[in-house]
Amino acid sequence: MMEERITSRKNPLLQQVKKLLTSAKERKQTGLFVSDGTKLLQEAVRYFPGLETVILSDDVTAQVPEHVRLVRVPGDVMESISPMQSPQGALFVCRLPEKQSFQPQPGMLLLDGIQDPGNLGTMLRTADALGVPVALLEGCADPYSHKVVRASMGAVFRTPVVQTTWEEAGAACRREKIPVAVTALSDRASDIRQANVRDMAVVIGSEGQGVRREILENADAQLIIPMSPHCESLNAAVAATIVMWQMTRL
């Protein structure tokens, strides 16, 4: 395999990488996204067909497929473009996958307005591990931002991310007669341990705002995770994990 070498920080490829790391608009316009780290690179090589370019520091080794562009850069150049304070010496550019159509399924999770990249990535990682289908509704963080990809530990390379709207998801669930439940801190909410969540589509909202009123008003059920009286709420990713665990219990 031929290796290119780039030493200038003003190189067009490196400038594009910096834009892709910081701008969702750039990712959407170009159809590309960037991730970092040797572990995630291994996941992309193994599972993701959209890997296009790998950028490595001079002192880093990695297995790169023959068809993928390989670029070497000095350590100081890598530090100038890496999003991490302590770069692992690997950045890679991937093509965004084609849009996945929404297919309603019992025992699936719908994420509403999950804006924190760490929470979203953790939810995608857990869903991948437990085999729970997930769809992102409006207001979620970009699943292909480097922070979400990192928090997902490469789940976005292994499992296609479905993005849709509440209007589409709600209508599809009604059409397929799949009840929609929402997690809510409400007197009307039922104990999740008593609900048959494996037959439902369950909506998880953000920690700050919760599930949107529009969805609350149209849901078939409200669910609550029992907690100690002195505890106000759970982290959204933790709540989602508990819901998914309930979905997969025998």
TIMIMAR-808400 format. One record per residue (C-alpha): residue in one letter; residue number from 1; x negated, y, z. Coordinates in pm, 1 decimal, always signed. Layout:
// TIMIMAR-808400
keza residuo:A | num:NUM | px:X | py:Y | pz:Z $
...
***
This chain:
// TIMIMAR-808400
keza residuo:M | num:1 | px:+0.0 | py:+0.0 | pz:+0.0 $
keza residuo:M | num:2 | px:-125.2 | py:+346.0 | pz:-92.4 $
keza residuo:E | num:3 | px:-143.9 | py:+590.9 | pz:+197.9 $
keza residuo:E | num:4 | px:-107.2 | py:+963.0 | pz:+147.6 $
keza residuo:R | num:5 | px:-283.1 | py:+1204.3 | pz:+377.1 $
keza residuo:I | num:6 | px:-147.5 | py:+1544.0 | pz:+476.5 $
keza residuo:T | num:7 | px:-347.8 | py:+1789.1 | pz:+684.8 $
keza residuo:S | num:8 | px:-155.5 | py:+2113.5 | pz:+633.1 $
keza residuo:R | num:9 | px:+130.8 | py:+2198.0 | pz:+868.2 $
keza residuo:K | num:10 | px:+285.6 | py:+2397.4 | pz:+585.4 $
keza residuo:N | num:11 | px:+325.5 | py:+2091.6 | pz:+365.6 $
keza residuo:P | num:12 | px:+682.6 | py:+2078.6 | pz:+223.9 $
keza residuo:L | num:13 | px:+747.2 | py:+1729.7 | pz:+364.9 $
keza residuo:L | num:14 | px:+648.0 | py:+1831.8 | pz:+715.4 $
keza residuo:Q | num:15 | px:+851.1 | py:+2150.8 | pz:+692.8 $
keza residuo:Q | num:16 | px:+1153.9 | py:+1948.6 | pz:+586.6 $
keza residuo:V | num:17 | px:+1101.7 | py:+1707.2 | pz:+875.9 $
keza residuo:K | num:18 | px:+1108.9 | py:+1997.5 | pz:+1122.7 $
keza residuo:K | num:19 | px:+1434.9 | py:+2123.6 | pz:+972.6 $
keza residuo:L | num:20 | px:+1594.5 | py:+1779.3 | pz:+979.9 $
keza residuo:L | num:21 | px:+1504.0 | py:+1741.1 | pz:+1346.0 $
keza residuo:T | num:22 | px:+1679.9 | py:+2062.3 | pz:+1447.2 $
keza residuo:S | num:23 | px:+1964.0 | py:+2119.3 | pz:+1200.9 $
keza residuo:A | num:24 | px:+2276.9 | py:+1907.0 | pz:+1154.8 $
keza residuo:K | num:25 | px:+2355.4 | py:+2124.8 | pz:+852.0 $
keza residuo:E | num:26 | px:+2022.3 | py:+2029.8 | pz:+693.3 $
keza residuo:R | num:27 | px:+2089.8 | py:+1662.3 | pz:+759.2 $
keza residuo:K | num:28 | px:+2431.4 | py:+1685.8 | pz:+599.0 $
keza residuo:Q | num:29 | px:+2310.3 | py:+1880.7 | pz:+296.2 $
keza residuo:T | num:30 | px:+2014.4 | py:+1655.7 | pz:+222.1 $
keza residuo:G | num:31 | px:+2168.3 | py:+1325.4 | pz:+328.4 $
keza residuo:L | num:32 | px:+1859.3 | py:+1256.3 | pz:+540.5 $
keza residuo:F | num:33 | px:+1775.5 | py:+1228.4 | pz:+908.9 $
keza residuo:V | num:34 | px:+1456.9 | py:+1186.2 | pz:+1112.5 $
keza residuo:S | num:35 | px:+1376.4 | py:+969.8 | pz:+1411.0 $
keza residuo:D | num:36 | px:+1060.2 | py:+920.8 | pz:+1612.9 $
keza residuo:G | num:37 | px:+863.5 | py:+655.1 | pz:+1795.2 $
keza residuo:T | num:38 | px:+709.6 | py:+320.5 | pz:+1704.8 $
keza residuo:K | num:39 | px:+980.2 | py:+113.6 | pz:+1879.1 $
keza residuo:L | num:40 | px:+1260.1 | py:+281.4 | pz:+1684.5 $
keza residuo:L | num:41 | px:+1054.6 | py:+250.8 | pz:+1367.5 $
keza residuo:Q | num:42 | px:+1042.7 | py:-125.9 | pz:+1421.3 $
keza residuo:E | num:43 | px:+1421.8 | py:-131.0 | pz:+1455.9 $
keza residuo:A | num:44 | px:+1464.1 | py:+69.8 | pz:+1135.8 $
keza residuo:V | num:45 | px:+1224.4 | py:-156.2 | pz:+943.3 $
keza residuo:R | num:46 | px:+1410.4 | py:-464.3 | pz:+1062.8 $
keza residuo:Y | num:47 | px:+1771.7 | py:-353.1 | pz:+1026.7 $
keza residuo:F | num:48 | px:+1814.1 | py:-30.9 | pz:+828.7 $
keza residuo:P | num:49 | px:+1799.0 | py:-23.8 | pz:+448.6 $
keza residuo:G | num:50 | px:+1779.6 | py:+356.3 | pz:+432.2 $
keza residuo:L | num:51 | px:+1420.3 | py:+394.6 | pz:+555.8 $
keza residuo:E | num:52 | px:+1238.0 | py:+616.0 | pz:+304.2 $
keza residuo:T | num:53 | px:+927.3 | py:+779.7 | pz:+452.3 $
keza residuo:V | num:54 | px:+702.4 | py:+701.2 | pz:+750.3 $
keza residuo:I | num:55 | px:+460.9 | py:+956.4 | pz:+896.4 $
keza residuo:L | num:56 | px:+192.8 | py:+819.5 | pz:+1128.4 $
keza residuo:S | num:57 | px:-87.9 | py:+976.3 | pz:+1327.0 $
keza residuo:D | num:58 | px:-432.5 | py:+856.7 | pz:+1228.6 $
keza residuo:D | num:59 | px:-465.5 | py:+640.2 | pz:+1540.7 $
keza residuo:V | num:60 | px:-126.9 | py:+465.2 | pz:+1513.1 $
keza residuo:T | num:61 | px:-59.2 | py:+138.5 | pz:+1333.6 $
keza residuo:A | num:62 | px:+278.7 | py:+6.6 | pz:+1225.1 $
keza residuo:Q | num:63 | px:+422.0 | py:-239.1 | pz:+977.3 $
keza residuo:V | num:64 | px:+574.8 | py:-47.3 | pz:+688.3 $
keza residuo:P | num:65 | px:+752.0 | py:-210.8 | pz:+391.4 $
keza residuo:E | num:66 | px:+583.7 | py:-177.1 | pz:+52.6 $
keza residuo:H | num:67 | px:+862.9 | py:+35.2 | pz:-95.8 $
keza residuo:V | num:68 | px:+845.5 | py:+295.9 | pz:+183.4 $
keza residuo:R | num:69 | px:+632.4 | py:+608.7 | pz:+147.1 $
keza residuo:L | num:70 | px:+353.1 | py:+613.1 | pz:+407.6 $
keza residuo:V | num:71 | px:+187.4 | py:+937.2 | pz:+513.9 $
keza residuo:R | num:72 | px:-102.8 | py:+986.5 | pz:+754.9 $
keza residuo:V | num:73 | px:-154.0 | py:+1307.9 | pz:+953.1 $
keza residuo:P | num:74 | px:-406.0 | py:+1425.5 | pz:+1214.0 $
keza residuo:G | num:75 | px:-294.2 | py:+1411.9 | pz:+1577.7 $
keza residuo:D | num:76 | px:-262.3 | py:+1789.8 | pz:+1610.6 $
keza residuo:V | num:77 | px:-36.8 | py:+1803.7 | pz:+1304.4 $
keza residuo:M | num:78 | px:+184.3 | py:+1530.7 | pz:+1450.4 $
keza residuo:E | num:79 | px:+208.8 | py:+1729.0 | pz:+1773.7 $
keza residuo:S | num:80 | px:+322.1 | py:+2035.4 | pz:+1579.6 $
keza residuo:I | num:81 | px:+618.8 | py:+1858.2 | pz:+1417.7 $
keza residuo:S | num:82 | px:+717.1 | py:+1599.4 | pz:+1679.8 $
keza residuo:P | num:83 | px:+1023.2 | py:+1675.9 | pz:+1895.4 $
keza residuo:M | num:84 | px:+856.8 | py:+1505.6 | pz:+2194.3 $
keza residuo:Q | num:85 | px:+618.6 | py:+1664.5 | pz:+2443.8 $
keza residuo:S | num:86 | px:+410.4 | py:+1347.1 | pz:+2430.3 $
keza residuo:P | num:87 | px:+443.1 | py:+1223.4 | pz:+2070.4 $
keza residuo:Q | num:88 | px:+414.6 | py:+850.9 | pz:+2004.2 $
keza residuo:G | num:89 | px:+250.5 | py:+921.6 | pz:+1671.0 $
keza residuo:A | num:90 | px:+535.3 | py:+808.5 | pz:+1445.8 $
keza residuo:L | num:91 | px:+810.4 | py:+996.5 | pz:+1266.0 $
keza residuo:F | num:92 | px:+1025.9 | py:+852.7 | pz:+991.6 $
keza residuo:V | num:93 | px:+1281.3 | py:+980.3 | pz:+744.6 $
keza residuo:C | num:94 | px:+1593.6 | py:+780.5 | pz:+663.1 $
keza residuo:R | num:95 | px:+1883.0 | py:+829.3 | pz:+424.7 $
keza residuo:L | num:96 | px:+2219.3 | py:+873.2 | pz:+591.0 $
keza residuo:P | num:97 | px:+2438.5 | py:+567.3 | pz:+537.5 $
keza residuo:E | num:98 | px:+2755.2 | py:+589.5 | pz:+333.5 $
keza residuo:K | num:99 | px:+3064.5 | py:+699.3 | pz:+521.5 $
keza residuo:Q | num:100 | px:+3235.2 | py:+406.4 | pz:+689.9 $
keza residuo:S | num:101 | px:+3614.0 | py:+381.3 | pz:+665.1 $
keza residuo:F | num:102 | px:+3809.7 | py:+357.6 | pz:+988.9 $
keza residuo:Q | num:103 | px:+3958.3 | py:+15.1 | pz:+1056.8 $
keza residuo:P | num:104 | px:+4176.8 | py:+2.1 | pz:+1369.2 $
keza residuo:Q | num:105 | px:+4109.6 | py:-296.4 | pz:+1592.6 $
keza residuo:P | num:106 | px:+4235.8 | py:-406.2 | pz:+1932.0 $
keza residuo:G | num:107 | px:+3965.3 | py:-375.4 | pz:+2193.3 $
keza residuo:M | num:108 | px:+3795.2 | py:-75.6 | pz:+2036.1 $
keza residuo:L | num:109 | px:+3667.2 | py:+251.4 | pz:+2178.5 $
keza residuo:L | num:110 | px:+3750.0 | py:+597.8 | pz:+2044.1 $
keza residuo:L | num:111 | px:+3514.5 | py:+875.2 | pz:+2154.3 $
keza residuo:D | num:112 | px:+3663.0 | py:+1223.2 | pz:+2178.1 $
keza residuo:G | num:113 | px:+3435.7 | py:+1528.4 | pz:+2198.2 $
keza residuo:I | num:114 | px:+3132.2 | py:+1348.6 | pz:+2342.3 $
keza residuo:Q | num:115 | px:+2883.2 | py:+1628.9 | pz:+2285.0 $
keza residuo:D | num:116 | px:+2597.8 | py:+1520.2 | pz:+2510.0 $
keza residuo:P | num:117 | px:+2346.1 | py:+1329.6 | pz:+2292.4 $
keza residuo:G | num:118 | px:+2230.0 | py:+1113.6 | pz:+2581.2 $
keza residuo:N | num:119 | px:+2582.8 | py:+1005.1 | pz:+2667.4 $
keza residuo:L | num:120 | px:+2675.5 | py:+937.3 | pz:+2306.0 $
keza residuo:G | num:121 | px:+2361.1 | py:+738.1 | pz:+2240.2 $
keza residuo:T | num:122 | px:+2412.0 | py:+533.3 | pz:+2556.6 $
keza residuo:M | num:123 | px:+2770.9 | py:+455.1 | pz:+2454.8 $
keza residuo:L | num:124 | px:+2660.4 | py:+341.2 | pz:+2109.6 $
keza residuo:R | num:125 | px:+2384.6 | py:+128.3 | pz:+2262.8 $
keza residuo:T | num:126 | px:+2628.0 | py:-38.9 | pz:+2504.1 $
keza residuo:A | num:127 | px:+2888.5 | py:-95.1 | pz:+2232.6 $
keza residuo:D | num:128 | px:+2622.8 | py:-257.8 | pz:+2015.5 $
keza residuo:A | num:129 | px:+2516.3 | py:-483.9 | pz:+2303.1 $
keza residuo:L | num:130 | px:+2871.3 | py:-591.1 | pz:+2391.7 $
keza residuo:G | num:131 | px:+3003.2 | py:-611.3 | pz:+2036.3 $
keza residuo:V | num:132 | px:+3273.0 | py:-349.3 | pz:+2090.9 $
keza residuo:P | num:133 | px:+3382.1 | py:-152.4 | pz:+1781.7 $
keza residuo:V | num:134 | px:+3354.9 | py:+225.8 | pz:+1823.7 $
keza residuo:A | num:135 | px:+3474.3 | py:+527.8 | pz:+1627.5 $
keza residuo:L | num:136 | px:+3378.0 | py:+891.0 | pz:+1682.3 $
keza residuo:L | num:137 | px:+3658.0 | py:+1147.3 | pz:+1676.5 $
keza residuo:E | num:138 | px:+3619.5 | py:+1522.4 | pz:+1632.9 $
keza residuo:G | num:139 | px:+3375.9 | py:+1719.9 | pz:+1845.0 $
keza residuo:C | num:140 | px:+3115.9 | py:+1449.1 | pz:+1904.8 $
keza residuo:A | num:141 | px:+2743.8 | py:+1511.4 | pz:+1875.2 $
keza residuo:D | num:142 | px:+2576.6 | py:+1419.2 | pz:+1547.1 $
keza residuo:P | num:143 | px:+2506.7 | py:+1045.1 | pz:+1581.1 $
keza residuo:Y | num:144 | px:+2201.1 | py:+1088.3 | pz:+1358.0 $
keza residuo:S | num:145 | px:+2032.5 | py:+1359.9 | pz:+1560.3 $
keza residuo:H | num:146 | px:+1700.8 | py:+1233.2 | pz:+1692.1 $
keza residuo:K | num:147 | px:+1825.4 | py:+1263.1 | pz:+2053.0 $
keza residuo:V | num:148 | px:+2125.9 | py:+1037.8 | pz:+1991.2 $
keza residuo:V | num:149 | px:+1921.0 | py:+788.9 | pz:+1789.8 $
keza residuo:R | num:150 | px:+1663.7 | py:+771.6 | pz:+2069.2 $
keza residuo:A | num:151 | px:+1928.9 | py:+731.1 | pz:+2342.0 $
keza residuo:S | num:152 | px:+2096.3 | py:+457.9 | pz:+2136.8 $
keza residuo:M | num:153 | px:+1765.2 | py:+268.1 | pz:+2125.4 $
keza residuo:G | num:154 | px:+1819.8 | py:+209.4 | pz:+1756.5 $
keza residuo:A | num:155 | px:+2182.7 | py:+95.7 | pz:+1775.8 $
keza residuo:V | num:156 | px:+2263.3 | py:+330.1 | pz:+1485.9 $
keza residuo:F | num:157 | px:+2026.4 | py:+122.0 | pz:+1271.0 $
keza residuo:R | num:158 | px:+2195.6 | py:-205.0 | pz:+1364.2 $
keza residuo:T | num:159 | px:+2563.8 | py:-106.2 | pz:+1366.7 $
keza residuo:P | num:160 | px:+2723.5 | py:+142.3 | pz:+1123.0 $
keza residuo:V | num:161 | px:+2866.8 | py:+452.3 | pz:+1292.4 $
keza residuo:V | num:162 | px:+3231.1 | py:+524.1 | pz:+1208.2 $
keza residuo:Q | num:163 | px:+3346.6 | py:+887.4 | pz:+1218.3 $
keza residuo:T | num:164 | px:+3712.6 | py:+979.1 | pz:+1180.2 $
keza residuo:T | num:165 | px:+3982.2 | py:+1215.0 | pz:+1309.9 $
keza residuo:W | num:166 | px:+4245.4 | py:+1165.2 | pz:+1575.2 $
keza residuo:E | num:167 | px:+4512.9 | py:+1216.4 | pz:+1311.6 $
keza residuo:E | num:168 | px:+4375.6 | py:+928.6 | pz:+1104.7 $
keza residuo:A | num:169 | px:+4292.6 | py:+702.4 | pz:+1399.8 $
keza residuo:G | num:170 | px:+4622.7 | py:+757.9 | pz:+1577.9 $
keza residuo:A | num:171 | px:+4826.1 | py:+694.0 | pz:+1263.9 $
keza residuo:A | num:172 | px:+4627.4 | py:+379.5 | pz:+1179.8 $
keza residuo:C | num:173 | px:+4670.8 | py:+238.0 | pz:+1530.9 $
keza residuo:R | num:174 | px:+5046.1 | py:+302.3 | pz:+1519.9 $
keza residuo:R | num:175 | px:+5066.9 | py:+137.1 | pz:+1179.9 $
keza residuo:E | num:176 | px:+4888.3 | py:-172.5 | pz:+1310.3 $
keza residuo:K | num:177 | px:+5085.4 | py:-163.4 | pz:+1637.7 $
keza residuo:I | num:178 | px:+4772.4 | py:-122.5 | pz:+1848.2 $
keza residuo:P | num:179 | px:+4851.4 | py:+67.0 | pz:+2170.5 $
keza residuo:V | num:180 | px:+4634.0 | py:+370.9 | pz:+2236.6 $
keza residuo:A | num:181 | px:+4526.8 | py:+430.6 | pz:+2595.8 $
keza residuo:V | num:182 | px:+4330.6 | py:+721.0 | pz:+2740.5 $
keza residuo:T | num:183 | px:+4113.1 | py:+741.1 | pz:+3048.1 $
keza residuo:A | num:184 | px:+4244.4 | py:+1015.8 | pz:+3272.4 $
keza residuo:L | num:185 | px:+4229.4 | py:+1135.4 | pz:+3633.4 $
keza residuo:S | num:186 | px:+4607.0 | py:+1149.2 | pz:+3660.4 $
keza residuo:D | num:187 | px:+4879.5 | py:+1035.4 | pz:+3898.4 $
keza residuo:R | num:188 | px:+5041.7 | py:+870.6 | pz:+3596.3 $
keza residuo:A | num:189 | px:+4734.0 | py:+661.5 | pz:+3520.0 $
keza residuo:S | num:190 | px:+4734.8 | py:+286.4 | pz:+3582.4 $
keza residuo:D | num:191 | px:+4448.5 | py:+87.8 | pz:+3731.7 $
keza residuo:I | num:192 | px:+4233.0 | py:-25.8 | pz:+3439.7 $
keza residuo:R | num:193 | px:+4187.3 | py:-362.9 | pz:+3608.6 $
keza residuo:Q | num:194 | px:+4558.4 | py:-430.8 | pz:+3560.3 $
keza residuo:A | num:195 | px:+4565.3 | py:-328.2 | pz:+3192.4 $
keza residuo:N | num:196 | px:+4505.9 | py:-557.2 | pz:+2897.5 $
keza residuo:V | num:197 | px:+4248.0 | py:-327.4 | pz:+2740.4 $
keza residuo:R | num:198 | px:+4126.4 | py:-594.1 | pz:+2498.7 $
keza residuo:D | num:199 | px:+4451.4 | py:-536.9 | pz:+2306.1 $
keza residuo:M | num:200 | px:+4421.1 | py:-155.8 | pz:+2309.6 $
keza residuo:A | num:201 | px:+4224.9 | py:+123.4 | pz:+2151.6 $
keza residuo:V | num:202 | px:+4089.1 | py:+325.1 | pz:+2444.2 $
keza residuo:V | num:203 | px:+3995.0 | py:+692.9 | pz:+2417.6 $
keza residuo:I | num:204 | px:+3707.7 | py:+831.4 | pz:+2626.4 $
keza residuo:G | num:205 | px:+3677.0 | py:+1209.4 | pz:+2657.1 $
keza residuo:S | num:206 | px:+3389.3 | py:+1433.9 | pz:+2753.8 $
keza residuo:E | num:207 | px:+3298.2 | py:+1491.7 | pz:+3117.9 $
keza residuo:G | num:208 | px:+3377.7 | py:+1860.5 | pz:+3103.8 $
keza residuo:Q | num:209 | px:+3703.2 | py:+1866.8 | pz:+2908.4 $
keza residuo:G | num:210 | px:+3831.1 | py:+1510.9 | pz:+2923.1 $
keza residuo:V | num:211 | px:+4057.6 | py:+1379.3 | pz:+2648.5 $
keza residuo:R | num:212 | px:+4228.7 | py:+1645.8 | pz:+2437.8 $
keza residuo:R | num:213 | px:+4587.6 | py:+1734.1 | pz:+2531.3 $
keza residuo:E | num:214 | px:+4705.7 | py:+1635.4 | pz:+2183.2 $
keza residuo:I | num:215 | px:+4578.6 | py:+1282.9 | pz:+2238.8 $
keza residuo:L | num:216 | px:+4700.7 | py:+1265.2 | pz:+2599.2 $
keza residuo:E | num:217 | px:+5052.2 | py:+1358.3 | pz:+2493.1 $
keza residuo:N | num:218 | px:+5060.9 | py:+1094.3 | pz:+2219.2 $
keza residuo:A | num:219 | px:+4891.3 | py:+807.6 | pz:+2401.7 $
keza residuo:D | num:220 | px:+5082.8 | py:+494.8 | pz:+2493.2 $
keza residuo:A | num:221 | px:+4913.5 | py:+461.9 | pz:+2832.9 $
keza residuo:Q | num:222 | px:+4682.1 | py:+638.7 | pz:+3074.4 $
keza residuo:L | num:223 | px:+4414.7 | py:+443.0 | pz:+3260.3 $
keza residuo:I | num:224 | px:+4203.9 | py:+521.4 | pz:+3563.5 $
keza residuo:I | num:225 | px:+3890.5 | py:+356.1 | pz:+3697.8 $
keza residuo:P | num:226 | px:+3934.9 | py:+316.2 | pz:+4075.9 $
keza residuo:M | num:227 | px:+3670.5 | py:+501.8 | pz:+4276.3 $
keza residuo:S | num:228 | px:+3594.7 | py:+585.1 | pz:+4636.1 $
keza residuo:P | num:229 | px:+3804.1 | py:+880.7 | pz:+4760.7 $
keza residuo:H | num:230 | px:+3494.3 | py:+1097.1 | pz:+4805.7 $
keza residuo:C | num:231 | px:+3388.8 | py:+1050.6 | pz:+4440.9 $
keza residuo:E | num:232 | px:+3540.7 | py:+1297.1 | pz:+4192.0 $
keza residuo:S | num:233 | px:+3448.0 | py:+1138.2 | pz:+3861.6 $
keza residuo:L | num:234 | px:+3207.6 | py:+919.7 | pz:+3667.2 $
keza residuo:N | num:235 | px:+2955.1 | py:+1004.6 | pz:+3400.5 $
keza residuo:A | num:236 | px:+3127.1 | py:+961.8 | pz:+3062.5 $
keza residuo:A | num:237 | px:+2880.5 | py:+695.8 | pz:+2947.5 $
keza residuo:V | num:238 | px:+2928.6 | py:+500.8 | pz:+3270.7 $
keza residuo:A | num:239 | px:+3307.2 | py:+519.0 | pz:+3233.7 $
keza residuo:A | num:240 | px:+3278.8 | py:+396.3 | pz:+2875.3 $
keza residuo:T | num:241 | px:+3058.2 | py:+107.5 | pz:+2986.6 $
keza residuo:I | num:242 | px:+3315.6 | py:-1.6 | pz:+3244.9 $
keza residuo:V | num:243 | px:+3592.8 | py:+13.9 | pz:+2984.2 $
keza residuo:M | num:244 | px:+3389.2 | py:-191.0 | pz:+2737.2 $
keza residuo:W | num:245 | px:+3304.0 | py:-446.2 | pz:+3004.5 $
keza residuo:Q | num:246 | px:+3676.5 | py:-484.6 | pz:+3079.8 $
keza residuo:M | num:247 | px:+3740.3 | py:-533.2 | pz:+2708.8 $
keza residuo:T | num:248 | px:+3492.3 | py:-818.9 | pz:+2684.3 $
keza residuo:R | num:249 | px:+3571.3 | py:-1003.6 | pz:+3006.2 $
keza residuo:L | num:250 | px:+3698.2 | py:-1359.5 | pz:+2964.9 $
***
